[in-house]
């Protein structure tokens, strides 16, 4: 084809590209992917499902509340709403986070109310293929195991899946007052 019109040339190139293009894969990978937020409690690296996490915050300034368990840090004003803040290491392992001010807060929905959970470290979002799910759990603290039912293996790492929903059903979690 010999044409001097640049637009006709572009149309011809587009036609040839479409004739020779191979189709994209038809499978939707969203059904095959699981996404979570990685975090640490004590020495245990865990992951929680993204649909259980509302947001992640830096630790806000808290006001202590008298007559509560030691793992209740206090309440914070976050964007005009009171947010109860709980120390995950204190609740799960029975020992307070040493450098709490360096911790991060994972906000969950607890019975319709936002609740902040202080963890020692956040590893960010992690993507796994559902085929990498396993019932074989790595060694984790015994007091964490009631909240973990599965894990994901990725390369040499195994990430236990921590369930905030399961934890919030724990009778101790509902009884923060002394």
C-alpha positions as CSV (number, residue, x, y, z in Angstrom):
1,X,0.0,0.0,0.0
2,X,1.4,3.3,-1.0
3,X,-0.4,6.3,0.5
4,X,0.7,9.7,1.2
5,X,-2.0,10.4,3.8
6,X,-0.6,9.8,7.3
7,X,-4.1,9.1,8.7
8,X,-4.7,6.3,6.2
9,X,-1.3,4.8,7.1
10,X,-2.2,4.8,10.8
11,X,-5.5,3.1,10.0
12,X,-3.7,0.4,7.9
13,X,-1.2,-0.2,10.8
14,X,-4.0,-0.5,13.3
15,X,-5.8,-3.0,11.0
16,X,-2.7,-5.2,10.6
17,X,-2.0,-5.1,14.4
18,X,-5.5,-6.3,15.2
19,X,-5.3,-9.1,12.6
20,X,-2.1,-10.4,14.2
21,X,-2.8,-9.7,17.8
22,X,-3.2,-12.6,20.2
23,X,-6.1,-12.4,22.6
24,X,-5.6,-11.7,26.3
25,X,-6.2,-14.5,28.8
26,X,-9.8,-15.0,29.4
27,X,-9.5,-15.9,33.1
28,X,-10.2,-13.4,35.8
29,X,-7.4,-13.6,38.4
30,X,-9.4,-11.7,41.1
31,X,-11.1,-15.0,42.1
32,X,-7.7,-16.7,42.4
33,X,-6.1,-14.0,44.5
34,X,-6.3,-13.3,48.2
35,X,-5.2,-10.0,49.6
36,X,-4.2,-9.2,53.2
37,X,-2.3,-6.8,55.5
38,X,0.9,-8.1,57.1
39,X,1.7,-7.2,60.7
40,X,3.6,-8.4,63.7
41,X,2.6,-9.3,67.2
42,X,5.5,-10.2,69.4
43,X,7.8,-12.3,67.3
44,X,5.0,-13.6,65.0
45,X,4.5,-12.3,61.5
46,X,0.8,-12.6,60.6
47,X,-1.6,-11.5,58.0
48,X,-5.3,-10.4,58.1
49,X,-7.8,-10.4,55.3
50,X,-8.2,-6.9,53.7
51,X,-12.0,-7.1,54.3
52,X,-11.4,-7.3,58.0
53,X,-9.3,-4.1,58.1
54,X,-11.0,-0.7,57.8
55,X,-7.8,1.4,57.8
56,X,-4.3,1.7,59.2
57,X,-3.2,4.7,61.3
58,X,-0.2,6.0,63.1
59,X,-0.7,5.8,66.8
60,X,-2.8,8.8,67.8
61,X,-2.6,10.6,71.1
62,X,-4.7,8.6,73.6
63,X,-6.5,9.4,76.8
64,X,-6.3,6.6,79.4
65,X,-9.5,5.2,80.7
66,X,-9.7,4.1,84.4
67,X,-11.0,0.7,85.4
68,X,-10.1,-1.2,82.3
69,X,-7.7,-4.1,81.4
70,X,-4.0,-3.3,81.1
71,X,-4.2,-4.0,77.3
72,X,-6.7,-1.1,76.8
73,X,-4.5,1.8,75.8
74,X,-7.3,4.4,76.0
75,X,-9.4,6.4,73.6
76,X,-8.3,8.7,70.8
77,X,-10.1,11.4,68.9
78,X,-9.8,10.4,65.2
79,X,-11.5,12.8,62.8
80,X,-14.0,13.8,65.4
81,X,-14.9,10.3,66.5
82,X,-13.8,8.4,69.6
83,X,-11.7,5.4,68.8
84,X,-11.0,2.8,71.5
85,X,-7.3,1.8,71.2
86,X,-6.2,-1.7,72.4
87,X,-2.7,-3.2,72.6
88,X,-2.8,-6.5,70.6
89,X,0.4,-7.9,72.2
90,X,-1.1,-7.2,75.6
91,X,-4.4,-8.8,74.8
92,X,-3.1,-11.8,72.9
93,X,0.3,-12.5,74.6
94,X,-0.3,-10.9,77.9
95,X,2.7,-8.5,77.6
96,X,2.5,-4.8,76.6
97,X,4.3,-3.5,73.6
98,X,7.6,-2.1,74.8
99,X,7.8,0.8,72.4
100,X,4.1,1.4,71.8
101,X,4.6,4.9,70.3
102,X,6.4,3.3,67.4
103,X,3.4,0.9,66.8
104,X,0.7,1.3,64.2
105,X,-3.0,1.0,64.6
106,X,-5.2,-1.4,62.6
107,X,-8.8,-0.2,62.7
108,X,-11.5,-2.9,62.6
109,X,-15.2,-2.9,62.9
110,X,-16.3,-4.4,66.2
111,X,-20.0,-4.7,66.5
112,X,-20.6,-1.7,64.4
113,X,-18.0,0.5,66.1
114,X,-14.5,1.3,64.9
115,X,-11.8,-0.1,67.2
116,X,-8.1,0.5,67.0
117,X,-5.6,-2.4,67.6
118,X,-2.0,-1.4,68.2
119,X,0.5,-3.8,66.5
120,X,4.3,-3.5,66.6
121,X,4.9,-3.4,62.9
122,X,2.9,-3.3,59.6
123,X,4.3,-5.0,56.5
124,X,1.8,-3.6,54.1
125,X,-0.5,-5.3,51.6
126,X,0.4,-8.9,50.6
127,X,-1.0,-10.7,47.6
128,X,-1.3,-14.5,47.5
129,X,-2.8,-17.0,45.1
130,X,-5.6,-19.0,46.6
131,X,-3.8,-22.2,45.6
132,X,-1.0,-21.3,48.0
133,X,-3.4,-21.6,51.0
134,X,-2.5,-24.3,53.5
135,X,-3.8,-25.7,56.7
136,X,-0.2,-26.4,57.8
137,X,0.7,-23.6,60.2
138,X,4.2,-22.4,61.0
139,X,5.3,-22.3,64.6
140,X,3.5,-19.4,66.3
141,X,2.8,-18.4,69.9
142,X,0.3,-20.7,71.5
143,X,-2.0,-17.9,72.5
144,X,-2.3,-16.7,68.9
145,X,-3.4,-20.1,67.5
146,X,-7.1,-19.8,68.5
147,X,-7.3,-16.9,66.0
148,X,-5.5,-18.7,63.1
149,X,-7.0,-21.5,61.0
150,X,-4.9,-21.3,57.8
151,X,-1.8,-19.8,56.2
152,X,-0.4,-18.8,52.9
153,X,3.0,-20.0,51.6
154,X,4.9,-17.6,49.4
155,X,8.4,-18.5,48.3
156,X,10.2,-19.4,51.6
157,X,7.7,-17.6,53.9
158,X,4.6,-18.9,55.5
159,X,2.0,-16.3,56.6
160,X,-0.5,-17.4,59.2
161,X,-3.9,-15.7,58.6
162,X,-5.1,-13.9,61.8
163,X,-8.9,-13.5,62.1
164,X,-9.9,-10.3,63.8
165,X,-13.5,-11.6,63.5
166,X,-12.6,-14.7,65.5
167,X,-10.7,-12.6,68.0
168,X,-13.6,-10.2,68.6
169,X,-15.8,-13.3,69.4
170,X,-13.4,-14.1,72.3
171,X,-15.3,-13.4,75.6
172,X,-12.2,-11.7,77.0
173,X,-12.2,-9.2,74.2
174,X,-15.7,-8.1,75.1
175,X,-14.8,-7.6,78.7
176,X,-12.3,-4.8,78.7
177,X,-13.4,-3.4,82.0
178,X,-12.0,-4.8,85.3
